[in-house]
Amino acid sequence: MVKPEDFGTNAGGSKNKEYCHFCFQNGKFTDPDITMEQMIDKVARLMAQLHQMPQAQATGMAKTFIPKLKRWQGK
């Protein structure tokens, strides 16, 4: 995430530096019941589409960073 609009938002409207706007809005996860595996697939599809990269490359990248997010720690 680089541009201000890439970041999610906290309940008060401030930018959330941990999660993107696709995943976190107004202090809540956009898909609260999604599994980590489903999130990896979702993020990989978005990355492949938005950054015009091969699906396999996007999936590899998502598998690297999604499990490290605070949301998935201890699960």
C-alpha contacts under 8 A as a table, 3 or more apart, distances in Angstrom:
res1	aa1	res2	aa2	distance
1	M	6	D	5.47
1	M	7	F	6.55
1	M	20	C	7.03
2	V	6	D	6.55
3	K	6	D	5.36
3	K	7	F	7.51
4	P	7	F	5.86
4	P	15	K	7.67
5	E	8	G	7.74
5	E	21	H	7.33
6	D	20	C	5.61
6	D	21	H	5.74
7	F	15	K	5.99
7	F	16	N	5.95
7	F	17	K	6.31
7	F	18	E	7.81
7	F	19	Y	6.15
7	F	20	C	4.27
7	F	21	H	5.02
8	G	15	K	5.85
8	G	16	N	5.11
8	G	17	K	7.32
8	G	18	E	7.90
8	G	19	Y	5.49
8	G	20	C	4.47
8	G	21	H	3.72
8	G	22	F	7.12
8	G	23	C	6.97
8	G	24	F	4.83
8	G	25	Q	5.29
8	G	26	N	7.69
9	T	12	G	7.76
9	T	13	G	5.42
9	T	14	S	5.51
9	T	15	K	4.54
9	T	16	N	5.01
9	T	21	H	6.89
9	T	24	F	6.39
9	T	25	Q	4.87
9	T	26	N	5.14
9	T	27	G	6.07
10	N	13	G	5.23
10	N	14	S	5.33
10	N	15	K	6.06
10	N	16	N	5.65
10	N	24	F	7.87
10	N	25	Q	6.56
10	N	26	N	4.88
10	N	27	G	3.96
10	N	28	K	7.51
11	A	14	S	7.44
11	A	25	Q	7.70
11	A	26	N	4.29
11	A	27	G	4.06
11	A	28	K	7.53
12	G	26	N	7.06
12	G	27	G	7.64
13	G	26	N	6.38
16	N	19	Y	6.11
16	N	20	C	7.64
16	N	24	F	7.97
17	K	20	C	7.79
18	E	69	L	7.71
19	Y	23	C	6.30
19	Y	24	F	5.88
20	C	23	C	5.52
20	C	24	F	6.05
21	H	24	F	5.32
21	H	25	Q	6.04
22	F	25	Q	7.63
22	F	30	T	7.11
23	C	29	F	5.56
23	C	30	T	5.22
23	C	31	D	6.96
24	F	27	G	6.56
24	F	28	K	5.50
24	F	29	F	4.40
24	F	30	T	5.51
25	Q	28	K	5.49
25	Q	29	F	6.39
25	Q	30	T	6.46
28	K	32	P	7.76
29	F	32	P	5.26
31	D	34	I	5.54
34	I	38	Q	6.09
34	I	39	M	6.39
35	T	38	Q	5.11
35	T	39	M	6.13
36	M	39	M	4.94
36	M	40	I	6.15
36	M	66	I	7.51
36	M	67	P	7.21
36	M	72	W	6.92
37	E	40	I	5.11
37	E	41	D	6.41
38	Q	41	D	5.12
38	Q	42	K	6.13
39	M	42	K	4.95
39	M	43	V	5.97
39	M	66	I	7.69
40	I	43	V	5.26
40	I	44	A	5.96
40	I	59	T	6.93
40	I	62	A	5.47
40	I	63	K	6.16
40	I	66	I	6.49
41	D	44	A	5.12
41	D	45	R	6.18
41	D	59	T	6.89
41	D	62	A	7.88
42	K	45	R	5.30
42	K	46	L	6.36
43	V	46	L	5.08
43	V	47	M	6.04
43	V	59	T	7.92
43	V	62	A	6.44
44	A	47	M	5.08
44	A	48	A	6.02
44	A	55	Q	6.76
44	A	58	A	4.78
44	A	59	T	4.78
44	A	61	M	7.65
44	A	62	A	5.80
45	R	48	A	5.20
45	R	49	Q	6.17
45	R	55	Q	6.88
45	R	58	A	7.29
45	R	59	T	7.82
46	L	49	Q	5.16
46	L	50	L	5.85
47	M	50	L	5.22
47	M	51	H	5.51
47	M	52	Q	7.39
47	M	53	M	7.21
47	M	58	A	5.86
48	A	51	H	5.57
48	A	52	Q	5.16
48	A	53	M	4.68
48	A	54	P	5.93
48	A	55	Q	5.43
48	A	57	Q	7.99
48	A	58	A	5.60
49	Q	52	Q	5.20
49	Q	53	M	7.10
53	M	57	Q	6.74
53	M	58	A	6.60
54	P	57	Q	5.35
54	P	58	A	6.38
55	Q	58	A	5.07
55	Q	59	T	6.05
56	A	59	T	5.11
56	A	60	G	6.18
57	Q	60	G	5.13
57	Q	61	M	6.29
58	A	61	M	5.16
58	A	62	A	6.15
59	T	62	A	5.07
59	T	63	K	6.08
60	G	63	K	5.18
60	G	64	T	6.39
61	M	64	T	5.12
61	M	65	F	6.61
62	A	65	F	5.48
62	A	66	I	5.59
63	K	66	I	5.89
63	K	67	P	6.79
64	T	67	P	6.81
64	T	68	K	7.56
65	F	68	K	5.32
65	F	69	L	6.86
66	I	69	L	5.54
66	I	72	W	7.63
67	P	72	W	5.69
67	P	73	Q	7.12
68	K	72	W	6.85
68	K	73	Q	6.83
69	L	72	W	5.75
69	L	73	Q	6.73
70	K	73	Q	5.23
72	W	75	K	5.56
